[in-house]
Amino acid sequence: MPRCPKSTIENLEAEVRALRDLIEVASAVGSTLDLDSVLHSILTSAMRFAETPAGSIALYDGVRGELTLHAHKGLTADFVRTERWGVHGGGLTERVLTCGEILFVNDTAETTFFTNPIALKEGIRSLICIPLKVQSRTVGILYLDDFVPRDFDRKRMELLGVLASFAAMAIENAQLHERTRLMAITDALTGLYNHRYFQQIFSRELNRAKRYEKPFSIIMMDVDDFKKFNDAYGHPHGDKVLAAMGDILVEALRDSDMAFRYGGEEFIVLLPETDFPNAYQVAERLRELVERKSVLILKGVASHGVTVSVGVACYPRDGETRGELLKGVDDLMYRAKEFGKNRVYYREGAGE
């Protein structure tokens, strides 16, 4: 029986290893619905498969024509500081999106369309760009980078197209799961977190503040005379006010802060690692923003805007338990209403 040439056996063994790696990748990307975990799993597996020291995944928003960096490895802090970028004509990303196929760059120094100054400064000399597509829609791009010029094994790298299909489906499933999860914890009218989610987060953040001995503040606000407004101008315009409250809160708060529609026309803001003086400043700023911006929002509907009455409390200044803080801030908000509305109320000198 004739023997297979050694080169043929080596090629077959390489293909078997490549397929084994691919199966491992497919298993990894399909093992979780958490988007961040999916992306890091895809990136880690793809870098190992392509034997590159660095890489990243950016998700693509076709409506805005923007990519947002979501996962990266082996790249400097300066490089990943740019988290969002647009698609520019004639550039690398536009080529990948337009052709919809894997793009190989063996040497960026000899590639006329590779002009990104940040990538050049990073020292990227070769890379593979893999579009992540669901049917004909691109959901992201996987970049695999090396810092030396390199001739990639095109046949082996073509298997990355199969990986890209698994990855794109995993990303879509994770995004769908995330949208479903957000629907369960989000108020549809305002876009803020809902009351049920507040109950979970409030306990978690208070326990965290106790564990790390950090301050933690809570703001509660209620739209003044909201029933009268609804009776005078109708519920559709009342809904417009509530939706505007959501926009104002999201715009004014830090990423680490959390805003909730507590119920009806009541809203709560949680401020982790925030002491009373700073929480009071936030409360005053929110009160002023509502008063000023609601006039513009309701222009042509009412001759005036709306105002809010606000209570503000801080752990451990105003209480150390969940019940103490929640009852305390609720009482303070109603005191603000009693003393004239459109104001922030707090306990003077509490715990000091």
Secondary structure, 3 states (H helix, E strand, C coil): CCCCCHHHHHHHHHHHHHHHHHHHHHHHHCCCCCHHHHHHHHHHHHHHHHCCCEEEEEEEECCCCEEEEEEEECCCHHHHCCCEEECCCCCHHHHHHHHCCCEEECCHHHCCCCCCHHHHHHCCCEEEEEEEEECCEEEEEEEEEECCCCCCCHHHHHCHHHHHHHHHHHHHHHHHHHHHHHHHHECCCCCCECHHHHHHHHHHHHHHHHHHCCCEEEEEEEECCHHHHHHHHCHHHHHHHHHHHHHHHHHHCCCCCEEEEEECCEEEEEEECCCHHHHHHHHHHHHHHHHHHHHHHCCCCCCCCCCEEEEEEEECCCCCCHHHHHHHHHHHHHHHHHCCCCCEECCCCCCC
